[in-house]
Each structure stands twice: as structure tokens, then as C-alpha cells.
Amino acid sequence: MTQQVLIEQIVAEVMRRLMPTASSAPASSETNNGQSTQLSDSVITADVLTEKVTGQKHVVVGERAIVTPSARDWIRHNKVALIHEKTAASTAAPASVKEKSDNLVITHSTGQTIDRVLEDAGRQINGGWNRKNVESADEAAKKVIGELRRESSRVIVVLTSEPEVAACLANRNEQVKAAVVGDTAAVARVKSELDGNVFVVDPAGRSFFELRNILRRVQNS
């Protein structure tokens, strides 16, 4: 067994245990329908896809299913469309409720971990996090200033490889109180001591759980 396979199995098992609905979902079941395959597994790995997807162009998974990095690589390599199926509860909510969100993430950095964190946040919070992609730290700062001019009460997270630059440029505007944070404790300090409204994070080297907890702390602060 290679180290990569072992890591993948460990990640899958941890995710399975963390899933709140995992005990009630079938451990392994599928429904094939022409060009699509529906999987009920709570954790989707490359091995699951290799075993169960046989030529279909669409893979439908549960709304709360965890898709591992190797599974995403498999999907891209095989040019298969991944669809997260909405539960009855979420689809019954009015569209206006799901679309409205005061949570804003400005992303200068990109990557699978960021995508997964924001997908998870969207399942936990009505409307999720509105995402604005920019090309530079300077553009991120300008976007922060523009958003706070339109809505001064808004709280913003910036994900960038140049956190100090983005925070410094954004703070040139009097409505901005930006600070670089690296963990949930820093988020709490910035909020309580500075009444901060912009939390700048360098996502490089941070895990899914670290980034997820930072977003949750910002949202609940």
C-alpha cells in the first residue's frame, strides 16, 4: 500500500466519522440512470468512482457528501460532471433566502482546499459565502473598500498570498479595519479589541479544518 493510498483512506475515514448524517445513510449504494450515476456514499474517493462509474458522464452525490482530492482528480481526468444533489429541506427554502448572504470572501489565492471550505460553508449557512475572485492583493483591497462603502456593516474575509499588502492597502480607507489573522483566537482578538471588519488570511499551508474554523469564527463573531 502506497503512502498516498494510506493517507486517502485515513482522510476518508475521518470525514465519514465527522459527517452528522453518516450513520443514517447507506454505506454504499448506487443508482445508474443512462448517462448519470447516483452515489449515496457519504465520502466519495477515487476508488469509489472507479468501482461504480462505468462510462456515465454525470455523477450525482449527496448534498453533504465529502469528495476527496483524489476523487476530484479522477473526475477531471475522466471528464465527468459532479453534481451535489440538494435535499428536500434545502430545495424547499425560498430562493431569496438562499441567495441572500452578508458573508463575503474575496479570493486572491485559489485551490481545492478553498473550494471545499466554501462549499462546506454554503451547506452550514443560509446563502453561504459570496465569493469575489480577484487577480492581486491590490485589487482585493480595492474590492474591500468598494464593498464597505456600499454596506458599512459587512464583515469580509480576504484569502491572499500577500496578506500584509492587502490589509495595509485596505486600511487606507477610514471605513476599513483590516488585520491579518492566522487562527480563530486571532479572529476573536481582532473583533473584540479592534472591532475589525476585514480578516485577511494567507491560506498557504492551512488545512481544510483550519480555514473552515476561521470562517466560522468570523461568521459567529
URQUI-V173093 format. One record per residue. N is the residue number from 1. NEAR is the number of other ideal C-beta (glycine too) atoms within 12 Angstrom. Layout:
N,NEAR
N,NEAR
This chain:
1,9
2,9
3,9
4,17
5,16
6,13
7,17
8,28
9,22
10,18
11,28
12,31
13,19
14,20
15,29
16,27
17,15
18,20
19,25
20,15
21,21
22,23
23,12
24,12
25,23
26,16
27,17
28,17
29,17
30,25
31,17
32,18
33,14
34,12
35,17
36,24
37,34
38,27
39,39
40,27
41,36
42,33
43,36
44,43
45,37
46,30
47,21
48,33
49,32
50,20
51,17
52,29
53,34
54,16
55,15
56,26
57,19
58,24
59,40
60,31
61,39
62,31
63,26
64,31
65,37
66,38
67,39
68,36
69,25
70,29
71,36
72,27
73,20
74,26
75,31
76,17
77,14
78,22
79,14
80,31
81,18
82,31
83,23
84,26
85,22
86,20
87,16
88,9
89,13
90,23
91,14
92,11
93,16
94,12
95,13
96,10
97,15
98,20
99,14
100,15
101,24
102,25
103,31
104,36
105,45
106,45
107,36
108,36
109,33
110,21
111,22
112,23
113,27
114,36
115,26
116,29
117,35
118,35
119,30
120,30
121,33
122,29
123,28
124,24
125,26
126,22
127,25
128,26
129,36
130,27
131,28
132,25
133,22
134,27
135,18
136,21
137,31
138,23
139,24
140,40
141,34
142,25
143,36
144,44
145,31
146,23
147,32
148,30
149,17
150,15
151,19
152,20
153,14
154,29
155,35
156,45
157,52
158,55
159,42
160,41
161,26
162,28
163,33
164,21
165,24
166,40
167,36
168,24
169,28
170,40
171,26
172,18
173,23
174,13
175,23
176,35
177,27
178,39
179,33
180,31
181,36
182,24
183,22
184,26
185,17
186,26
187,34
188,22
189,20
190,31
191,24
192,14
193,14
194,22
195,17
196,32
197,35
198,44
199,45
200,44
201,46
202,29
203,35
204,20
205,13
206,26
207,20
208,29
209,20
210,26
211,40
212,31
213,27
214,38
215,42
216,24
217,29
218,38
219,29
220,17
221,26
